Amino acid sequence: MPKTIRFSLADQAKFFPTLRKRVNQHFRSQDIDRNADSRMYLKSAVMLGLYLIPFVVILLNILPLWAVMIAYIVMGIGLVGIGMNIMHDANHGAYSKNPTVNAIFGYTINLVGGNAFTWKVQHNMMHHTYTNIYGFDEDIEDKPFLRLSPNGKLKGYHRFQHLYAPILYGLATVSWILWKDFVALKGYSQDGKTAAMGSTHSREFWILLSTKIGYWAIFFILPIVLTSYAWGYLLLGFFMMHMTASMIMTLVFQVAHVVELTDHFQPDEQNEVENVWAMHQLATTSNFARQNKALSWFLGGLNFQVEHHLFPNICHVHYPEVAKIVKATAEEFGVPYYEFKTFGGAISSHFKSLKALGNNELQAVELPKNTGAAVMK
């Protein structure tokens, strides 16, 4: 059976019931649906176009080589857009009220080389439930050459991780399209998570294998067969696409939880955490650049991580308005609401956290006044 943690039920101030009631009232009073609307449909078309149109142009064999490389980079941006907008909302059940529609759009992650099932286990079941809890949240587990939690194993080379981390971040989806999903599925099946999700290892393995083969056949082999470009250049472009996507996605997810403002937790011997679940999300999550409309549009509202972790079943296009309610309620109840005013401020804080984690000094790093961070306690 998969490991579980029991959160405290002692929300004596009734913070989350109050917040949830206010958010529900917002949607009722405005007579709007919490799922996708015309803004999301348009964005979905744009992101799919950014990924697929450059690929079709590459297949037409009409571009000079330098333009092929640019087309692959644009595909990388489209890949990010699909992952952080369409796939993300759909696999949270936030895109549509219709489960079939969510399932279809959720499979767009397979279109870009990933796997919907392993993503939902890792992200929905583990990360969202057990945010920043070492041993439960895979996002902060020990990675090759990276220590992302003060509870992780400390190695000598970690003292330099803030310097070499960008190289590893640029390779994130490369492991994703090659072996990571296979390793993850095997582990999830062995410890009961696959069964807990209502599926079987055999079913998910064959879906995984067939979609991986299809992905490589279409997006790597097909250009070699149909165009006159040397396969080495196509391989270079293919990995440029993934490195572009990897760098953007990894930074966005890291600055939401591994920054100087957020806390890390370890359960006691009974696998219990004193935090109420909602309070735990506020303590382990940080927003950034909420006022940057262009960035919010492209990132699928992932700069509204606080709101996303509290209400993952709400489509991200509604987060700017929901955030006003969350922040005001947090202030009223005296609970944390962490945010950085700029993306740059959040990135800077993340790398300072990496340095502190690498030197076992996470709590020793004091947040300077001019980093663009706003903390409400």
C-alpha positions in Angstrom: 0.0 0.0 0.0 1.2 3.5 -0.7 2.5 5.5 2.3 0.0 8.1 3.7 0.2 10.9 6.2 -2.5 12.1 8.5 -2.9 15.9 8.8 -4.4 17.5 11.8 -8.1 18.2 11.8 -7.8 21.0 14.4 -8.7 24.0 12.1 -10.2 25.7 15.1 -10.4 29.1 13.4 -12.3 27.5 10.5 -9.9 29.1 8.0 -10.4 26.8 5.1 -14.1 26.2 5.4 -14.5 30.0 5.5 -12.2 30.5 2.5 -13.9 27.7 0.5 -17.3 29.3 1.2 -16.1 32.7 0.0 -14.6 31.3 -3.2 -17.8 29.3 -3.9 -19.8 32.4 -3.3 -17.6 34.3 -5.8 -18.5 31.9 -8.6 -22.2 31.9 -7.7 -22.5 35.7 -7.4 -20.7 36.2 -10.7 -22.7 33.4 -12.4 -19.5 31.9 -13.9 -18.3 28.3 -14.2 -15.1 27.3 -12.4 -13.9 25.4 -15.5 -12.5 26.6 -18.8 -14.0 29.4 -20.8 -13.4 31.1 -24.1 -10.0 32.5 -22.8 -8.8 28.9 -22.1 -10.1 27.6 -25.5 -8.2 30.3 -27.3 -5.1 29.7 -25.3 -5.3 26.0 -25.9 -5.4 26.6 -29.7 -2.4 28.9 -29.5 -0.2 26.5 -27.4 -1.0 23.5 -29.6 -0.2 25.7 -32.7 3.1 26.8 -31.2 4.0 23.1 -30.9 2.5 21.6 -34.0 2.8 24.3 -36.7 6.7 24.6 -36.5 6.9 20.8 -36.7 4.8 20.7 -39.8 6.9 23.4 -41.4 10.0 21.4 -40.6 8.5 18.4 -42.3 7.9 20.5 -45.4 11.7 20.7 -45.8 11.6 24.3 -46.9 13.6 26.0 -44.1 17.3 26.7 -44.0 19.1 24.9 -41.2 19.3 27.9 -38.9 15.5 28.4 -39.2 15.0 24.7 -38.4 16.8 25.3 -35.1 14.6 28.3 -34.3 11.5 26.2 -35.2 12.5 23.6 -32.6 13.0 26.3 -30.0 9.5 27.6 -30.7 8.2 24.0 -30.4 9.9 23.9 -26.9 7.9 27.0 -25.9 4.8 25.4 -27.2 5.6 22.2 -25.3 5.8 24.3 -22.1 2.5 26.0 -23.0 0.8 22.6 -23.5 2.2 21.2 -20.3 1.5 24.2 -18.0 -1.9 25.1 -19.5 -3.8 22.4 -21.2 -2.4 19.2 -19.7 -2.1 20.6 -16.2 -5.6 21.8 -15.9 -7.1 18.7 -17.6 -5.3 16.2 -15.4 -6.5 18.1 -12.3 -10.1 17.8 -13.6 -10.2 21.6 -14.0 -10.5 22.0 -17.8 -14.1 20.7 -18.0 -16.9 19.2 -16.0 -16.9 16.3 -18.4 -14.3 13.7 -17.3 -13.9 12.5 -20.9 -12.9 15.9 -22.1 -10.4 16.2 -19.2 -9.0 12.7 -20.1 -8.6 13.7 -23.8 -6.8 17.0 -23.0 -4.9 15.3 -20.2 -3.3 13.0 -22.8 -1.7 16.0 -24.5 1.2 15.3 -22.1 1.7 12.1 -24.1 1.8 14.2 -27.2 4.9 16.0 -25.8 6.7 12.9 -24.6 5.4 12.4 -21.1 2.7 10.1 -19.6 -0.6 11.2 -18.1 -0.9 8.4 -15.6 2.5 8.7 -14.0 2.2 12.5 -13.9 -1.1 12.3 -12.1 0.3 9.9 -9.5 3.5 12.0 -8.9 1.8 15.4 -9.1 -1.8 15.0 -7.9 -1.5 12.1 -5.4 2.0 12.9 -4.0 3.0 16.5 -4.6 -0.3 18.2 -4.0 -1.2 16.1 -0.9 2.2 16.1 0.8 3.9 19.3 -0.4 7.5 19.7 0.8 7.3 16.6 3.0 10.5 14.6 2.5 9.8 11.0 1.7 6.4 11.7 0.3 6.7 14.6 -2.2 8.8 13.4 -5.1 9.5 16.9 -6.2 11.9 17.4 -3.3 13.3 13.9 -3.2 17.1 13.5 -3.6 17.9 13.9 -7.3 21.2 13.0 -8.9 23.5 15.8 -7.7 20.7 17.9 -6.2 19.5 18.3 -2.6 16.1 20.0 -2.5 15.2 19.4 1.1 16.9 20.0 4.4 16.0 16.5 5.2 17.8 15.1 2.2 21.2 13.4 2.2 24.0 15.9 2.1 26.9 15.2 -0.2 30.1 17.2 -0.6 29.4 18.3 -4.1 26.0 19.8 -3.0 27.9 22.9 -1.9 28.2 23.8 -5.6 24.6 22.8 -6.7 23.5 26.4 -7.0 26.1 26.8 -9.8 25.5 23.6 -11.8 21.7 23.2 -11.2 20.8 25.1 -14.4 22.6 22.4 -16.5 20.5 19.7 -14.8 17.3 21.7 -15.1 17.9 21.9 -18.8 17.9 18.1 -19.0 14.7 17.4 -17.0 12.4 16.4 -19.9 15.2 14.5 -21.6 15.0 11.9 -18.8 11.2 12.2 -19.0 11.0 11.1 -22.6 13.6 8.3 -22.2 13.3 6.4 -19.0 11.8 8.3 -16.1 8.2 7.3 -16.7 9.1 3.6 -17.0 11.0 3.7 -13.7 8.2 5.6 -12.0 5.4 3.3 -13.2 7.4 0.2 -11.9 7.8 1.9 -8.5 4.1 3.0 -8.3 2.9 -0.5 -9.2 5.2 -2.1 -6.6 4.1 0.1 -3.7 0.4 0.1 -4.5 -0.1 3.5 -6.1 -1.2 2.2 -9.5 -3.9 0.1 -7.9 -4.9 3.0 -5.6 -5.5 5.0 -8.8 -7.9 2.3 -10.1 -5.6 0.9 -12.7 -3.2 -2.0 -13.4 0.5 -2.1 -14.2 -0.1 -4.1 -17.4 -2.7 -1.5 -18.7 -0.5 1.5 -17.9 2.7 -0.2 -19.2 1.3 -0.8 -22.6 -0.2 2.7 -22.9 3.2 4.1 -21.8 5.2 2.0 -24.2 2.9 2.5 -27.2 2.7 6.3 -26.7 6.5 6.6 -26.2 7.1 4.7 -29.4 4.6 6.8 -31.2 6.2 10.0 -29.8 9.7 9.1 -31.0 8.4 7.8 -34.4 6.5 11.0 -35.1 8.7 13.7 -33.7 12.1 12.3 -34.3 12.1 9.5 -36.9 9.5 11.2 -39.3 11.7 14.3 -39.9 14.7 12.1 -40.7 12.6 10.1 -43.2 10.7 13.0 -44.8 13.4 15.8 -44.9 16.9 16.2 -46.3 18.3 17.6 -43.1 21.2 15.5 -41.6 19.9 13.4 -38.7 22.6 14.9 -36.4 21.1 18.3 -36.9 17.6 17.0 -36.3 18.8 15.4 -33.1 20.3 18.7 -32.0 17.1 20.6 -32.7 15.1 17.9 -31.0 17.2 18.3 -27.8 17.2 22.1 -28.1 13.4 21.9 -28.0 13.5 19.8 -24.8 16.2 21.8 -23.2 14.2 25.0 -23.8 11.1 23.4 -22.3 13.0 21.8 -19.4 14.6 25.0 -18.2 11.3 27.0 -18.2 9.2 24.3 -16.6 11.8 23.3 -13.9 12.3 26.9 -12.8 8.6 27.6 -12.6 7.9 24.6 -10.4 11.0 25.1 -8.2 10.3 28.7 -7.4 6.9 27.8 -6.0 8.2 25.6 -3.2 12.0 25.7 -2.9 12.6 29.3 -1.9 13.6 31.1 1.3 10.0 31.8 2.3 8.6 28.2 2.3 8.9 25.6 5.0 9.9 21.9 4.8 8.3 19.3 7.0 9.0 15.8 8.2 6.3 13.6 9.7 6.6 12.1 13.2 6.9 8.4 13.8 3.2 7.9 13.5 3.2 9.6 10.0 1.3 12.6 11.4 1.8 16.3 10.7 0.5 18.9 13.1 -0.6 21.2 10.2 -4.1 21.4 9.0 -3.8 20.5 5.2 -4.8 24.0 4.0 -2.4 25.6 6.4 0.3 23.2 5.3 -0.2 24.4 1.6 0.2 28.0 2.7 3.3 27.3 4.6 5.0 25.3 1.8 4.0 27.3 -1.3 4.8 30.8 -2.7 3.3 32.9 -5.5 5.3 35.1 -7.8 4.7 37.9 -10.3 0.9 37.9 -9.7 0.5 41.3 -11.4 2.4 40.2 -14.6 -0.5 39.4 -16.9 1.6 38.2 -19.8 3.6 35.8 -17.6 0.4 34.6 -15.9 -1.1 33.9 -19.3 1.8 31.9 -20.6 2.5 30.0 -17.3 -1.1 28.8 -17.0 -1.5 30.6 -13.7 1.3 28.6 -12.1 2.6 31.8 -10.6 -0.6 31.6 -8.5 0.7 28.5 -6.8 -1.0 29.2 -3.5 -4.4 29.4 -5.1 -3.6 26.4 -7.3 -2.7 24.2 -4.3 -5.8 25.2 -2.4 -8.2 24.9 -5.3 -6.6 22.6 -8.0 -10.0 21.8 -9.5 -10.5 25.5 -10.6 -9.3 26.4 -14.0 -6.3 28.7 -13.8 -7.9 31.5 -15.8 -9.9 32.4 -12.7 -7.0 32.5 -10.3 -6.4 36.3 -10.4 -9.8 36.9 -8.9 -9.6 34.0 -6.5 -6.2 35.2 -5.3 -7.8 38.4 -4.0 -10.2 36.3 -1.8 -7.4 34.0 -0.6 -5.0 36.8 0.3 -7.7 38.8 2.1 -8.9 35.8 4.1 -5.3 34.8 5.0 -4.7 38.3 6.3 -7.9 38.2 8.3 -7.0 34.8 9.9 -3.4 35.7 10.4 -2.0 32.8 8.4 1.0 33.0 5.9 0.5 34.2 2.3 3.9 34.1 0.6 4.7 35.8 -2.6 7.4 37.4 -4.7 6.5 40.5 -6.6 8.7 39.4 -9.6 9.7 36.2 -11.3 13.3 37.3 -11.0 13.0 37.8 -7.3 11.7 34.2 -6.9 14.5 32.8 -9.1 17.1 34.6 -7.0 15.5 33.2 -3.8 15.5 29.7 -5.2 19.2 29.7 -6.0 20.0 31.2 -2.6 18.0 28.3 -1.2 19.9 25.8 -3.3 23.2 27.2 -1.9 21.9 27.1 1.6 20.7 23.5 1.2 24.0 22.5 -0.3 25.8 23.9 2.7 23.2 22.7 5.3 22.3 26.3 6.1 18.8 26.6 4.9 17.5 28.5 8.0 20.7 30.6 8.2 19.9 32.5 5.0 18.1 35.8 5.8 15.8 37.2 3.2 17.1 40.6 2.1 14.6 43.5 2.1 15.1 44.3 -1.6 14.4 40.9 -3.2 10.8 41.7 -4.1 9.4 39.4 -1.5 6.2 40.2 0.3 5.5 38.1 3.4 2.2 38.2 5.4 2.1 36.3 8.7 
